[in-house]
């Protein structure tokens, strides 16, 4: 079974909160995949940060099942 275009959205008061919520959601998704005997493919995943203001510094890592997800090169300011 293949599923395409699954999206997880997380909103936080700042970048660190949003990334923390995203990591928690991805942990729950990974556990659900294991129960359903599905295999997530982190190499086919991409994370995107949307913000109203510019930020300074590196973005914290996002992972699923111990594998890092790459951040999208596209930077969007709303």
N, C-alpha and C positions, 0 to 999 in steps of 0.2 A: 504494500500500500504506500502511495506517495501523497504527500500533502504539500502544496505549494502556497506561497504568499501568506504564511501565517505571520501575524504581526502582534507584538506585545507593546503596549503604550504605558508609560509611567510618567506621572507628573509629580514634581517636588518643588519645594520653596526655593531650592538652589540646586546646582549641578550635582553635588555630592549626595543629596537626599534622593534625587531622581535616579542616579546610578545605583545606589543602594537598593532602592525599590525594584529596579530592573533586575539586578542580580538575584534578589529574593524570588521574583516572579519566574526567572529562568531556572532557578533551582527547583521550584515547584513543577514547572513544565517538564524538566528533565526526569524528575521522579515519576510523573504521570506517564511519560514515554516508556520508562522502564516497566511499569506495571502493565501497560498495553502492548509491550514487546515491539515498540517502535524505536527507530534509531535516528536521533537528531544528527545533523551534519553541520557542525559549527563552521567549517570552511566555506559553506555556502551562505552563511549568515553575515549580516552587516548591522551595525548599530549607528544611529544618527541622533545627534543632540540638537534640539531646537531651543533657542533662547531669545529673550527680548533684548539682552545686552551682551556685549562682548565679554569674554572671560579670559583670564590669564592663567597659564600653567597647564600642565598635562591633564587629560581627562582620565579618571580612574578606570582600571580595566573592567571589562564585562566578560563573563564566561558562562558556559553551559557544560556541565559534566566535566569540569576541570580543563576544558579547552577554551582558549581565548577567542573572543569574537572581535573582528577588526572594526575599527571606527570608519564610517564613511568619510571620504575626502570632502564631500559637500558640506559646507558650513552655512547654515541658514540663520539669519537673525530676523525675528518677527517684529 
